[in-house]
Amino acid sequence: MWDPELAELKHRKDLAARMGGEERVARQHATGRLTVRERLAALTDSWQEVGALAGRAEYAEGRLESFTPSNVIIGRAEVDGHRVVVSADDFTVRGGAADAAIHEKQILAERMAGEMRVPLVRLIDGTGGGGSVKQLEEYGRTYVPYNPGWDQVVANLGRVPVVALALGPVAGLGAARLVTSHVSIMVKELSQVFVAGPAVVEAGMGESLGKEELGGWRTVAAAGTVDLVADSEQEAFALTRRVLGYLPRSAWRLPPVAECADDPRRLSPELRAAVPRDRRKPYDMRAIMDTVFDEGSVLELGRRHARSTITALARLAGRPVAVLASDPRFYGGGMTAQGADKTTRFLDFAETFHLPVVHLVDQPGFVIGGAAERAATIRHGARALAAVYQSTVPWASVLVRRVFGVAGAAHRPHHRYGLRVAWPSGDWGSLPIEGGLEVAFKRLLAEAGPDAEAMKAEIAARLEAVRSPFRTAEAFLVEDIVDPAETRPVLTAWARDAYEVLEPGPRATTRP
């Protein structure tokens, strides 16, 4: 019998379950944060830990005297029926720093998820980096920095869905692990994300900033560092489950089709009044999205970042799709440099996990002016255009209102088939009449002298007469004009066909 060894096994697992000890667990709770094991219990439906016995042990005369577990916990789990791998930081042991992590555990979690072809969830709470400068005295040496296993981290971007949660102060390598994911989530007031914390910033840069000002949710969500912001840890776990529900287990599979009680043929008469006749007036694009897609299925990513560009996950008759749109309430919906980057990343995400794209188009063009030029908007915009043309998933474009210039031309990959329909509110061309007229007829208007305004009005009336979308449809330069009320039936029928031709398998290029 192996009773002594089994007793020691139980004893060691009990020691590991204590994490950093009662005092540090109490300190974690005092900050309003759950412990790592409480998080695992809240997130997962079942849990099978790997490497629970790893840590630092001290012996006296051959007997185990004390044990400090590794501050990274990994294992296999189920989350709402999804098989996943979880890698979770334990802040109660050395603040989550990698010097106590036994980095092979993190590497194994990445490799396990990638090679078993299941999603990876990272629960990040701490620096995840090299720890403190106190190590210089402890080890009597330093080292040249490197990131063990980063090849696996990068490879997983093209293999399996990666969802990363910031659940406390996250800096350095921890922040890099957070953003090297497909969807990143943080918790208001509870978590902060930065390259370096306030003390290091003040010492190195002379800036005195509080942790919320430096890396709180308002700062990093607006910057696009994170995709979703939760009000609590429990909400962050709920968002994780929801995100996984749209995605396949891996790039070798297709997205899961869900049951849908929302009628795919449902008409939406309210959409006939969604777009105002006055082209200068904004409207609520999100209300259109909520009406067109399955009820309650729209999950917007990066809402506080690059606000003229909307990116979201949604469903059509239960089929997951990637939604791209513009918000006319910001820059008129025009594309900024940040909006172009947001578009590129989102389309690569859709391509990786075979999500058909629905583009609700109201694009007046690239944002112009001095600030736009200093941001290299055209360079970022051209990269977004490349992402559109490199995509291979089925594509549907609904021309809701404006489609102008190079940015407007990015409304679909024109070299292959895609569904394209327009609303009667469609308005397109190289340049809008407003602004374009003054440039095209500059000399004529200058020669008109005091009659310039009357001439301008007469020219505008002539141009207005030929800008009707029906004139474009006559020349088959737009395939169909539809009643806005019929948009959902048109798109649900397209989504059904799109899923018939989707091809699983990893793509050749996946950009972080």
N, C-alpha and C positions, 0 to 999 in steps of 0.2 A: 504493500500500500504506500501511497505517496502523500499521506496525511500531512506531514510536516511541510512539504513543499506547497501543497494546496493552501495550507494555512498562511504560509508566507506570501503566496500570490494574493490572497484576499487582503492581507495586511497592507501590501504595497499598493493595491488598488484603492484601498481606503485612504491611504496617505495621499495618493494622487487626487482623490476627490476633494480633499481639503484645500486644494489650490495653493494660494500663498499664505494660508493661515487665517485664523479668525479675525485678527486685527486688520489685515489688508482687505479681507472680504467686507468687513464693516465699513472700511474707508471707501470701498467701491460703491456700496449701497448709499453711503452718505452723499455721494456726488449725484445720486439719482439714477445710477446705472446698474443694470443686472450683471451678475457674474457670468462668465463664459458658459458654465454648465446650465444656468438658468436660461440663457439664450438658446442653447441647443435644445432644451426641453420645450421652449416656446415655439421654435421654428419647425422642428422635425416631428414626424409622426412615429418614426422608429429610428434607432441610432445604434450603430455598431462601431465602437471606437477602435482605432488602430494606433498602437504605440503608447498605450496608457502608462507603461512602466518606464518610459524614457524620462530622464531627469538627472539631477545631481544627488548622489548618495554619499553619505559619510559613514565610515565603519570604525568600530573600536573592537580590537581583538577579533576581527573577522565577523563581527555581528553588526547588522544594520542599526545605526544610531539615529540618523535623520535622513530625510528625503525631501528634496524640492523638485516638483514635477517640471517638465518642460513647459514653457508658456505658450506653446502652440498645440492645440488639440485638433486632431484630424480624424476623419472616419467616413463611413458610408452611411447613408440615411435615405429615408423617404420623406418627401414633402408634397402633400396633396396628391399622392400616387406617383410622383415623379421620383425616380431613382437619381440621387445626387451624391456628390462628394462635398464635404464641408471642411474648410480649414478655418479655425477660430483662434484668435489671440486671447491670452489670459493676462489682463492688465495687472492682476494681483501678484504676478511673479515678474519682478524687475520691470514693471511698466510696459510689458509687451515688447521690450527691446530684443533684438535678434541675438545678443550675446548670451541669452539664456534659452534660446529657442530650440537648439539642436536643428540646424537648418535642413537637415535631411528629411525632416517630417514635412515641411512645406513643399519641398521638391517632390516627395512621394505623393502628396495630395494632388499636385498639378499633373504629375505623370499618370496617376491612377485615373483621374477624370478624363484626361486626354485619350489614354489608351483603352479605357473601358467605355469611352464614348458616352459619357453622361455629364450633365451640367455640373459646374463648380460654383459653390457659394463661399465667398470669403467674408468672415466676420472680423473686421479689423478694429483694433482698439490698442493704439500705442504707436511707437515709432517704427517698429519692425526693422530698425537699422542696427548700427554697430554699438549702440548703448552709450556709455559715458566715457569721458576722457580719463576717468579714474582707472580705466583698463590699462593705461600706459604704465602705471605703477604696479598694477596687479600682475601683468604679464612681462614687464620689462622690455617691451618692444611695441611697435605698431605694425601696420600692414598696408598694402596697396589695395584700395577698395575694389571689390567686384561683387556681382550679384549672383550667388549660386543658383543654378536652376532657372535663370531668366530665359533660356532658350525654350523651356517648357511653358513659361508664362506667355511668351509671345506666340508659340505654336498653338496654344489653346484658343487664341483669338480666331483661328480659322477652323477649329475642330469642334468645340462645344460651347454652349452658352455659359458665360461667366458673369455672375452678379456679385458685386462687391458692396459691402455695407460699412460705412464709417460710424462706429458706435461709441466714440470717445475722441479725445485729442489724437489726431493722426498726422504724423510728420515724416519727412524723409522717405525712406524706402516704403513705409506703410502707405504714404500718400501715392507713391508710384504704383504700388500693388492695387490701390483703390481705383485709379483711373485707367489702368491697363485691364480693362474689362469692357463688356458690352453695355451694361447698365450699372451705374453707381448710385448709391442711396446714402443720405445722411439724415441725422435727426436734429431738429431745431433745438438750439440752446444746449444740447447734450454733447454734440460732436463738433469738432473744428478740424479743418484740413489745411495744412500749409507745408511748404518746403522746409521751413524751420520755424520754431516757435518764437513767441515774443521776446524772450530773453536773448536768444541768439541773434534775432533781427536787430535788437537795440545795440548789442555789442558790436555787431558787424556792420550795420548800416546807419546807426544813429537814430533810427526811427523808434519812437515809443508808442506802441500799439497794443491794445488789449487783445486777448485771444479771439473774442468775437469780431472785433473790428478787422483783425488780420485774417482770420480764417473761418469766421462764422458763416452760417448758411446764407445770409444775405450777400456776402462777398463772393463766396465760391459758386453759388447757384447762378448769380448774374454773370460770372466769368465763364460758366460752362464746365467747371471742374466736376460737378456732379449732375446727374440727370434727374433725380427725384429727391424731394425733401419731405420727410415724414414728421409728424407731430410727436411721435413716441416710438420707442423700440418696437412695441407691438404692431404699430402701423407699418414700420419698416419691414417687419417679417411678413405682414399681409401683402405689401407691395412686391416683395420677393416672390411669394407664391403666385401673385397675379402675373408678373412678368414671365415666369416660367410657363404659365398656362398658354402663352401665345407662341412659344418656341418649341422646335423639335428637340429631342434628346441630344442630337448631334447634327453636324453638317451632312451626315450620311442618311438622314431621315427627313421627312417632310413635316411641316407644322401640323399640330393636332387639330382636327376639326371637332368643334364642340356642339353640343345640342343647342338648338336655337328656337325660342318660342316667338320671336319677332318675325312677322310675316315677310318673306323676301319680296313679295309683290306689293307691299304697303306703299300707298301713294302719300305724298306730303304736300298738300295744297298750300301750306304756309310758306313753302320755299318760293312760290311765285312772287312774294313780296319781300324776299330776303335781301335783294340788292336794290338800293335806291336808284332812281333815274339820274339824279345828280351824280356825275362821275367823281366829283370831289368829296362826296360823303362816304365815310367808312361804314362798316356794318360788322356784325358778329359772325365771323367765320366758324367759330367753335359751335355756335347754335346750328349751323348747317351740318357740321360734322356729326353732332349728336342726333340729328334728324335722319341723316342718310345711313349711318352705320347701325349695327345691332344695338338695341337699347342697352345703355350702361356699359358698352364695350370699349369706349374710347379711353385710352391711357396715354396722356401726353408726356413726352420726354423733353426735358430741358426747357420748360415753359418760361423760366425767368432769364434765359440766355438768348441773345440774338432774337429779340422779341418779334421782329417782322417775319421770321420764319417759324413755321409750326411743324413739328415732327411728332408722330403719335403711332401707337399700335391700336388696332381696332379689329372688328370682325364684320364680315358680310355673310349672313346666313350661316354663322358659326365658323366661317373660314378666316383665319388670321390674315391681316394685310398690314402693310406699312403705309402710313398716310403722310403725305407731304402737302403743305398748304402755306398760304401767306396770311398775315394779319394786317389788314389795311389800316388799323389804328396806329401802327408804328411805321414811320417812313412811307406811309401809303402802301405798305406791303413790299417795298423795294428790297432788293438783296444787298446786304452789307457784307463786308469781308468776313465777319464772324458768322453771319447767316450762311455764307457759302461753305465755310468749314463745317458748320452744323449739318448742312445738307450732304456734304461728302461723307462724313462719318456715318450718317443715318443710312444712306444708300448702300454703303459697304456692309453695314449690319444687315440690311434687308437681303442683300445678295448672298451673304454668308449662310443665312438660315432660310433662304428660299421663300421669302415673303413677297408676294406680288405687291406692286406699288400702285396706290391710288393718289393721283396728284390733283388737288382742287386748286385751280390756277387763277390767281389774280396778281399778275406780276407786271408792275409798271417799268421794271428794268433795274439795273444796278443803281444804288444810291450814289449821287454825284456830289461834287464839291471838294473843297480842300481837304477836309478830314477824311473823305473817302479815298482820295488819291494818296494821302499819307499812310493809309492803312493797306495800300496795294490791293484795293478791291478787285481790280480786273484780274490780277494774278490768282487770288483765291477763287474768284468766280469762274475762271477758266478751268481750274482744278475740279470745281463742282460739275461743270459741263462735261469734263472727262469722266467723272463718276457716273453721270447719267448714261453716257454712250458706252461705258464699259459694262453696264448692268446687263444681265441676261434674263432676269425674271420677267414675267408678264407685266404689262404696264397699261394703266388706264388713266387718261387725262380728261378732266371735266373743266372746260374753259368757262369759269364762272363770270369773270369780267375781263380784266386787262391782260394782254399778252404782248409785251413790247421788247424790242431789242434783243441783244445777245442773252440776257438773263431770261427773257421770255422764251427764247428758242430752246432753253433747257427744260421745257415743260414735258419733254419725252425724248427717248432715243429714236430719232427720225429714220434711221436706217433699217428698222425692222417693224413688223406689225405691232400695233398697239391700239386699243380702243381709244377713240377720241370723239367726244361730243361737246357741244357748246350750248350754253344757255342763250336765250334771246338778248341778254345783257352783255354778250361778248363784245369786246372792243380791242382791236389789235392793229399791229403795224410795226414799222421801224421806229417811229417816234409818235407820241401822242400829239394831237393837233395843238393842244395847249403847250406852248414852248416850241414845237416844231414849226408851226406856221411862221413865227417871227424870224426863224433862221432861213427857211426856204424862200420867203418873199421879202427878205431884208431890203434889197435894193429898191424893189417896187414900192414898198411902204415908205422908204425914205424919200423917194421922188414925189410921193403923193402929198407931202407937206401937211397942211391943216386937214386934209381929207383922209389922212392915214387911218384913223379909227373907223370911219365908215367903210373904207376899203377892206380893212381887216375883218370887219363883221361880215362883209359880202363874201370874202374868200372863205371864211369859216363856214358860212351857210352852204357854199358849194361843196366843200369837203365833207361836211356833215351828211350831205345827201348820199354820198357814196360809201360811207363808213359802216353802213348797215351790215350785220353779220349774214343777212340773207344774200347780199351780193357776193360774199365770199363763198357761201354754200353753192350758189349758182355755178361757180367755176370749180367746184369740188376741191376747194382749198381748205375746207373743213368738212369732215365726212357727214356729220349730222348735227342738227340743232334740235334739242329736246325740250319738252315742257319740264321745268325744274321739278315739278311734282313727281315726275317719273324717274328721277335720278336713281333712287334706291333700286327699283326693279331692274334698271339697265345695268347697274353695277353688280348686283347679286347674280344675275345671269352670266356676266363676264367672269366673276370670281369662280363660279362653278366650272366654266371652261378652262380658266387659268390653272386650276388645280389638276386638271386632266393632263396638262403638258409640263408641269413642274418636274424637274430632274434633280434628284438628291445627289449629294457628293460634294466634297470640299472644293472651293474655287482656287484657282492658281494664285491669285493675289489677294491678300487681305491686309489692308492698312490699319495700324493701331488707331 
